[in-house]
Amino acid sequence: LTELMTVVKRAVQNSLGRVSLKQSLSLLELEQQVSWIRAEVEAGSERRLSWYMLADDENALADQACGLTENDVSTIRLLNETRDMLDSPDFGTVLNACLHRGFSRLLDNLAEFFRPPPGDSALSAGPDSLAAVSLPLAKIIPIVNGQINTICSDTPSHFVQDLLMNDQVKEFAANVYETFSAPQELQK
């Protein structure tokens, strides 16, 4: 997680590091910045995103597994099978769908802060009303930070419900369940 945070921080600095806190951004400009950051993190990194979930480095794997030894064959096999699953193209598709849904929810939530004032009929009437409202970066940062609690900590979490209802997630979960529920003789 620390390494992923470092990659994200670097991407944010590359995208927004030269932007003044006083500079105003519209929702569309903010969406573009988020897209650039995502692209740098997801495609620009030397590692796949799945690596951050379960590293393929044996030392990191041993650390994540609380110092397992070769005597813990079943657990090591399970970790290796999990790593293989995380490296699969199907998992990449599901992860991308989940990330897309999460960032869509973030931008939808942020849109509420970029609404024109209720009395300003000139701005709110046009189709580009979200592009007409801009906020200084200094005001956007706490709004974005607040979305972590809004999106991830709501009880019940609408975001988690969205992910669980996603057809790709359901199909992938069913495939994993079917694969690992089969008798051992069939898997050989």
C-alpha positions in Angstrom: 0.0 0.0 0.0 2.9 2.3 0.8 4.4 1.8 -2.6 1.0 2.4 -4.4 0.6 5.6 -2.4 4.0 6.7 -3.6 3.1 6.0 -7.2 -0.2 7.9 -6.8 1.5 10.8 -5.1 4.0 11.1 -7.9 1.3 11.0 -10.5 -0.7 13.8 -8.7 2.5 15.9 -8.4 3.2 15.4 -12.1 -0.3 16.4 -13.0 -1.1 19.2 -10.4 2.2 20.1 -8.9 2.6 23.2 -11.0 -1.0 24.3 -10.6 -1.4 27.2 -8.1 -3.8 26.7 -5.2 -5.5 29.9 -6.4 -6.1 28.6 -9.9 -9.7 27.7 -10.6 -10.7 24.5 -12.3 -14.0 23.5 -13.8 -15.4 20.0 -13.3 -14.4 19.1 -16.8 -10.8 20.3 -16.2 -10.8 18.4 -12.9 -12.1 15.3 -14.7 -9.2 15.6 -17.2 -6.7 15.9 -14.4 -8.1 12.7 -12.8 -7.9 10.9 -16.1 -4.2 11.9 -16.5 -3.4 10.8 -13.0 -5.3 7.4 -13.5 -3.4 6.8 -16.8 -0.1 7.5 -15.2 -0.8 5.2 -12.2 -2.5 2.4 -14.2 -0.4 2.3 -17.3 2.7 4.4 -16.6 3.9 2.3 -13.6 6.5 -0.4 -14.0 4.1 -2.7 -12.1 0.6 -3.9 -12.7 -2.0 -2.7 -10.2 -2.5 -6.3 -9.1 1.1 -6.4 -7.8 0.1 -4.0 -5.1 -2.6 -6.5 -3.9 -0.2 -9.4 -3.6 3.4 -8.8 -4.6 5.2 -11.4 -6.8 8.5 -10.8 -5.0 9.1 -13.8 -2.7 10.4 -11.7 0.1 7.4 -9.4 0.0 5.2 -12.5 -0.2 6.8 -14.0 2.9 6.3 -10.6 4.7 2.6 -10.5 3.6 2.2 -14.1 4.8 3.6 -13.4 8.2 6.9 -15.3 7.7 5.6 -18.6 6.2 8.2 -21.3 5.7 8.3 -24.2 3.2 6.5 -26.3 5.7 3.4 -24.2 5.1 2.8 -25.8 1.6 -0.9 -25.4 1.5 -0.8 -21.7 2.3 2.0 -21.0 -0.1 0.1 -22.9 -2.9 -3.0 -20.8 -2.1 -0.9 -17.6 -2.3 0.6 -18.6 -5.6 -2.8 -19.5 -7.0 -4.2 -16.2 -5.8 -1.3 -14.4 -7.5 -2.0 -16.3 -10.7 -5.6 -15.3 -10.6 -4.7 -11.6 -9.9 -2.4 -11.7 -13.0 -5.2 -13.1 -15.3 -6.7 -10.9 -18.0 -10.1 -11.6 -16.6 -9.1 -10.1 -13.3 -7.6 -7.1 -15.1 -11.0 -6.5 -16.8 -12.9 -6.7 -13.5 -10.4 -4.5 -11.7 -10.7 -1.9 -14.5 -14.5 -2.0 -14.4 -14.4 -1.5 -10.6 -11.9 1.4 -10.9 -14.1 3.0 -13.6 -17.1 2.7 -11.4 -15.3 4.2 -8.4 -14.0 7.2 -10.3 -17.4 7.7 -12.0 -18.9 7.8 -8.5 -16.2 10.3 -7.4 -16.8 12.6 -10.3 -20.6 12.4 -9.9 -20.2 13.3 -6.3 -17.9 16.2 -7.1 -20.4 17.5 -9.7 -22.6 18.5 -6.8 -20.0 21.1 -5.7 -19.8 22.6 -9.2 -23.5 23.4 -9.6 -24.3 27.0 -10.4 -25.9 29.0 -7.7 -29.7 28.5 -7.6 -30.5 32.1 -8.5 -28.2 32.2 -11.5 -30.5 31.2 -14.4 -28.0 32.3 -17.1 -25.5 29.7 -15.9 -27.9 26.9 -14.9 -29.9 26.9 -18.1 -27.2 25.9 -20.6 -25.9 22.4 -21.3 -22.4 23.6 -20.4 -23.4 24.7 -16.9 -20.9 22.4 -15.2 -18.1 23.9 -17.3 -19.1 27.4 -16.4 -18.5 26.9 -12.6 -14.9 26.8 -11.5 -13.4 26.4 -8.0 -9.9 27.2 -6.8 -7.8 24.2 -6.3 -7.4 25.1 -2.6 -11.2 24.5 -2.3 -11.2 21.3 -4.4 -8.6 19.5 -2.4 -10.7 19.2 0.8 -13.8 18.3 -1.2 -11.9 15.4 -2.9 -10.4 14.3 0.5 -13.9 14.3 2.0 -15.1 11.9 -0.8 -13.0 9.1 0.7 -15.4 9.0 3.7 -18.5 9.6 1.5 -17.7 6.8 -1.0 -15.9 4.3 1.1 -17.3 4.7 4.6 -21.1 5.1 4.2 -23.1 2.4 5.9 -24.4 0.7 3.9 -21.8 1.5 1.3 -23.5 2.3 -2.0 -20.2 2.0 -3.7 -19.6 -1.5 -2.4 -23.2 -2.4 -3.4 -22.5 -1.1 -6.9 -19.4 -3.3 -7.1 -21.2 -6.4 -5.9 -24.0 -5.8 -8.4 -21.6 -5.4 -11.3 -22.1 -8.3 -13.7 -18.4 -8.7 -14.4 -17.7 -9.0 -10.7 -20.4 -11.5 -10.2 -19.3 -13.6 -13.2 -15.6 -13.5 -12.1 -16.6 -14.5 -8.5 -18.7 -17.4 -9.8 -15.8 -18.6 -12.0 -13.3 -18.4 -9.0 -15.8 -20.2 -6.8 -16.4 -22.9 -9.4 -12.7 -23.4 -10.0 -11.8 -23.7 -6.3 -14.9 -25.7 -5.4 -14.0 -28.5 -7.8 -12.6 -31.7 -6.2 -8.8 -31.9 -6.1 -8.7 -34.9 -8.5 -10.3 -32.8 -11.3 -7.8 -30.0 -10.9 -4.8 -32.3 -11.6 
